[in-house]
Amino acid sequence: MTYRQDRILVQEHLAHEQEAPTLGSAEAEELRTAIRRELEAQDAVLVAHYYTDPLIQSLAEETGGCVADSLEMARFGNAHPASTLVVAGVRFMGETAKILNPEKRVLMPTLEATCSLDIGCPADEFAAFCDQHPERTVVVYANTSAAVKARADWVVTSSCAEAIVDYLDSKGETILWAPDKHLGAYIQRSTQADMLLWDGSCIVHEEFKGQGVEDLRATMPGAVVLAHPESPAAVVEQADVVGSTSRLIEAVRTMDAEDFIVATDSGIFHKMHEMAPEKNLIEAPTAGQGATCRSCAHCPWMAMNGLDNVLRVLRKQDEEIHVDAATREKALIPLQRMLDFTSDRQLQVAGNA
């Protein structure tokens, strides 16, 4: 799939999506109270991504759930005794949870919440691409469908991808990488591995502009620039810290600087403010010449998760994740391979997401 086709497909998909409604404080508290009751009554736990609504993040933690990256959400669900997982995030996160927790029911506030990286890497086209390069080891990012994971040799996240690719390169293996071209190029530069990259990108990170970061930094010479490696190279090259969501949060918590220019989804600001309320956080610039921004610094699909549809799915149980057994068994192999690799090397595994 070409980059242009990828963008057209994503924009067409976005035209049908809607953000969760804005709630007043009284209405929000009423929903939170009702959700607490439903979670307890249904032996369910709420797990949420760092990019979701702060109200959902707070509720997840208050009710014994968690707020984390995509893989830690799944790991938490696997370890938690609840029989039902409510996954507030995007669809591939729910699928990953189901792959690792097949015996549990996995619900999502809306199954329409997806990801541009997932949409831009259709399983059939990706399989054909792999078939054209059978000599390469297939490494896919976590931000992919269960069907794409099932076609892979390895699944990686943003914090362990470099170590895994470096390991494969040391064994003389060549890599077929999908779907994010910016993250792939960043790893390729870091490891010097032979990598063939699928032409995909995240609609949020794609919009951060190198010139904008440079201009902003000139007005704030003491600011630290934080960038997720899904951002374009012109942004990543200016960053003081490049890493996963967990790493960027940790940087804000531990670094002495007062000002941080942050090139990732602005939903992460809630946890950053919680960890370091005295720090000043600034969104990295988006838009500019050639921009195609629909969401700017916030994912429109993450924004579809709201307290109202969390409560609705608990009551109706109609937005359930299903992964067929054959696909799940195949997808579990590269996921488990990553888990074993990171466990053996005591690496932290943190998603984009």
C-alpha positions in Angstrom: 0.0 0.0 0.0 1.3 3.4 -0.9 1.5 6.3 1.6 -1.1 8.2 -0.4 -3.5 5.2 -0.4 -2.9 4.8 3.3 -3.9 8.5 4.0 -7.0 8.3 1.8 -8.2 5.2 3.6 -7.7 6.7 7.0 -9.4 10.0 6.1 -12.4 8.0 4.7 -12.6 6.0 7.9 -12.4 9.1 10.1 -15.3 10.7 8.2 -17.6 8.2 10.0 -16.3 8.5 13.5 -17.4 10.7 16.4 -15.8 11.7 19.6 -17.4 10.9 22.9 -19.6 13.8 24.2 -18.4 16.4 26.6 -19.9 15.9 30.0 -20.8 18.2 32.8 -19.3 17.5 36.3 -22.5 16.2 37.8 -23.3 14.0 34.8 -19.7 12.7 34.8 -19.9 11.8 38.5 -23.2 10.0 38.0 -21.7 7.9 35.2 -18.6 7.1 37.3 -20.8 5.9 40.2 -22.8 3.7 37.9 -19.7 2.3 36.2 -18.2 1.4 39.6 -21.3 -0.6 40.5 -21.3 -2.4 37.1 -17.6 -3.3 37.4 -18.2 -4.8 40.8 -21.4 -6.6 39.8 -19.9 -8.1 36.7 -16.5 -9.1 38.0 -14.9 -6.7 35.6 -11.9 -4.5 35.6 -11.2 -1.3 33.6 -7.9 -0.9 31.8 -7.2 2.3 29.9 -4.5 3.7 27.7 -2.5 6.9 28.5 -4.1 8.6 25.6 -7.8 8.3 26.7 -9.9 10.8 28.5 -8.5 11.8 31.9 -11.9 10.9 33.5 -11.5 7.3 32.3 -7.9 7.1 33.4 -8.8 8.3 36.9 -11.7 5.9 37.1 -9.6 3.0 36.0 -7.1 3.6 38.8 -9.7 4.3 41.4 -11.5 1.0 40.8 -8.4 -1.2 40.9 -7.7 -1.2 37.2 -4.8 0.3 35.5 -3.6 3.1 33.1 -0.7 2.0 30.9 0.6 1.3 27.4 -1.0 -1.3 25.2 1.0 -4.4 26.3 1.0 -3.6 30.0 -2.8 -3.2 29.7 -2.9 -6.8 28.4 -0.4 -8.1 30.9 -2.4 -6.5 33.7 -5.5 -8.1 32.4 -3.8 -11.5 32.3 -2.7 -11.2 35.9 -5.9 -9.8 37.3 -8.5 -12.3 38.5 -11.5 -10.5 36.9 -13.3 -12.5 34.3 -14.1 -9.5 32.2 -11.7 -6.9 30.8 -13.0 -3.5 29.7 -10.4 -2.1 27.4 -10.5 1.7 26.9 -8.2 2.4 23.9 -8.2 1.3 20.3 -9.2 -2.0 18.7 -5.7 -3.6 18.4 -5.3 -3.2 22.2 -8.5 -5.2 22.8 -7.3 -7.8 20.4 -3.9 -8.1 22.1 -5.7 -8.5 25.4 -7.8 -11.3 24.0 -4.8 -13.0 22.4 -3.1 -13.1 25.8 -6.3 -13.8 27.8 -8.5 -16.1 25.6 -10.5 -17.4 28.5 -11.7 -13.8 29.5 -14.4 -11.7 28.0 -12.9 -8.5 26.5 -15.2 -5.6 26.0 -14.5 -2.1 24.5 -16.5 1.1 24.8 -16.6 1.0 21.0 -15.2 -1.4 18.4 -15.1 1.5 16.0 -12.1 3.0 17.8 -9.2 1.8 15.6 -5.7 3.1 14.6 -4.3 4.6 11.4 -1.4 2.1 11.5 -3.8 -0.8 11.8 -6.1 0.5 9.0 -3.1 1.3 6.8 -1.8 -2.3 7.0 -4.6 -4.6 5.7 -3.8 -8.3 6.5 -4.2 -9.5 2.9 -2.0 -6.8 1.4 0.6 -7.3 4.1 0.6 -11.1 3.6 1.3 -10.5 -0.2 4.1 -8.1 0.7 5.6 -10.8 3.0 5.3 -13.4 0.3 7.3 -11.2 -2.0 10.2 -11.3 0.5 10.3 -14.8 2.0 13.9 -14.5 3.0 13.2 -11.7 5.5 12.2 -12.0 9.2 8.8 -10.4 9.7 8.7 -7.9 12.6 5.5 -6.0 13.3 4.7 -3.2 15.7 2.0 -3.8 18.3 -0.2 -1.3 16.5 -1.5 -4.0 14.1 -4.5 -6.3 13.8 -4.5 -9.9 15.2 -4.4 -11.1 11.6 -1.2 -9.1 10.8 0.4 -10.3 14.0 -0.4 -13.9 13.0 1.7 -13.4 9.9 4.7 -12.1 11.8 7.8 -13.8 13.3 8.1 -11.1 16.0 5.8 -8.5 17.6 7.6 -5.5 19.1 6.7 -2.4 21.1 8.5 1.0 20.9 10.7 0.3 23.9 11.9 -3.1 22.9 11.9 -2.8 19.1 15.5 -1.6 18.9 16.9 -4.3 21.1 15.0 -7.0 19.2 16.0 -5.7 15.7 19.7 -5.4 16.9 19.5 -9.0 18.1 18.2 -10.2 14.8 20.7 -8.2 12.9 23.5 -9.7 15.0 22.3 -13.1 13.8 22.6 -12.0 10.2 18.8 -11.8 9.6 17.3 -9.2 7.3 14.0 -7.5 8.5 10.7 -6.8 6.9 9.1 -4.2 9.1 5.6 -2.9 9.5 3.7 -0.7 9.7 5.1 2.6 11.0 7.8 3.9 8.6 9.1 6.6 11.0 9.6 4.2 13.9 11.2 1.7 11.4 13.5 4.3 10.0 14.5 5.4 13.5 15.4 1.8 14.4 17.2 1.3 11.1 19.4 4.4 11.8 20.1 3.2 15.4 21.0 -0.4 14.5 22.2 -0.2 10.9 20.1 -3.3 10.2 18.9 -4.3 6.8 15.2 -3.3 7.0 12.5 -3.2 4.4 9.8 -0.8 5.6 6.1 -0.9 5.0 4.8 2.6 4.1 2.5 3.5 7.0 2.4 6.2 9.7 0.4 7.5 12.7 -1.9 10.4 11.8 -1.1 12.1 15.1 2.7 11.8 15.1 2.9 12.4 11.4 1.7 16.0 11.9 4.5 17.1 14.2 6.8 19.5 12.3 10.6 19.8 12.6 10.6 23.5 11.8 7.9 24.1 14.3 9.9 22.4 17.0 13.0 24.3 16.1 11.2 27.7 16.2 9.5 26.9 19.5 12.7 25.8 21.1 14.4 29.0 20.0 11.9 30.9 22.2 12.4 28.4 25.1 16.1 27.6 25.2 15.8 25.6 28.4 13.0 23.3 27.3 13.5 19.6 26.9 12.1 18.1 23.8 10.4 14.7 24.2 9.4 12.7 21.1 7.8 9.4 20.4 9.8 7.6 17.6 6.6 7.5 15.4 7.3 11.1 14.8 9.1 12.2 11.6 12.9 12.2 11.6 13.1 16.0 11.6 11.4 16.0 15.0 13.1 13.0 16.4 16.6 14.4 15.6 15.9 17.4 17.8 14.6 15.4 20.7 16.5 15.2 24.0 14.6 12.0 24.9 13.1 9.6 22.3 11.0 6.8 23.6 7.7 5.1 24.4 4.9 6.6 26.3 6.2 5.2 29.6 9.7 6.5 28.9 8.4 10.0 28.1 6.4 10.1 31.3 9.4 9.0 33.3 11.5 11.7 31.7 9.1 14.4 32.9 9.0 12.9 36.4 12.8 12.6 36.8 14.5 15.4 34.8 15.3 18.7 36.4 13.9 20.9 33.5 10.8 23.0 34.1 9.6 23.1 30.5 8.9 20.2 28.2 7.9 20.2 24.5 6.1 17.0 24.0 5.7 15.3 20.5 3.1 12.6 21.2 -0.6 12.4 21.8 -1.7 15.1 24.3 -3.7 12.6 26.2 -0.4 11.7 27.9 -0.4 15.1 29.6 -2.8 13.8 32.3 -0.4 11.3 33.6 2.6 13.6 33.2 0.8 16.3 35.2 -0.2 13.7 37.9 3.5 12.6 38.2 5.0 16.1 38.0 2.4 18.8 38.6 5.0 21.5 38.8 6.3 20.9 35.2 5.2 23.0 32.2 4.1 20.9 29.3 3.8 22.2 25.7 2.4 20.4 22.7 4.9 20.1 19.9 3.8 22.1 16.9 1.6 20.5 14.3 0.2 21.7 11.0 2.2 24.1 8.8 3.0 23.7 5.2 1.7 20.5 3.7 -0.3 19.5 6.8 -3.2 17.1 6.5 -4.1 17.3 10.2 -7.5 16.1 11.3 -6.6 15.3 14.9 -3.4 17.3 15.5 -2.0 16.2 18.8 -4.8 13.9 19.8 -6.0 10.7 18.3 -9.6 10.9 17.2 -10.2 7.2 17.9 -8.9 7.5 21.4 -11.3 10.4 21.8 -14.2 8.0 21.1 -13.8 6.4 24.5 -16.1 8.1 27.0 -17.7 7.4 30.3 -21.1 7.0 28.6 -20.0 4.2 26.3 -18.0 2.5 29.1 -21.3 2.2 31.0 -23.3 1.2 28.0 -21.0 -1.7 27.1 -21.0 -2.9 30.6 -24.8 -3.0 30.6 -25.3 -4.2 27.0 -22.1 -6.3 26.6 -22.4 -5.8 22.8 -19.0 -4.5 21.9 -17.0 -7.7 22.6 -13.6 -8.6 21.0 -13.5 -11.9 19.3 -10.3 -13.4 17.8 -10.8 -16.8 16.0 -8.8 -19.6 17.5 -6.5 -20.2 14.5 -5.5 -16.5 14.3 -5.1 -16.3 18.0 -2.8 -19.3 18.2 -0.6 -17.9 15.4 -0.5 -14.3 16.8 0.4 -15.6 20.2 3.7 -17.1 18.9 5.4 -13.7 18.0 3.8 -12.0 21.0 5.2 -14.7 23.4 8.5 -14.5 21.6 8.7 -10.8 22.5 7.7 -11.4 26.1 10.3 -14.1 26.5 13.0 -12.0 25.0 12.3 -9.0 27.2 11.9 -11.1 30.3 15.2 -12.9 29.7 17.0 -9.5 29.2 14.9 -7.7 31.9 13.9 -5.1 29.4 10.9 -2.9 30.0 8.2 -3.5 27.4 6.1 -0.4 26.7 3.8 0.2 23.8 2.9 3.3 21.6 0.7 3.3 22.3 
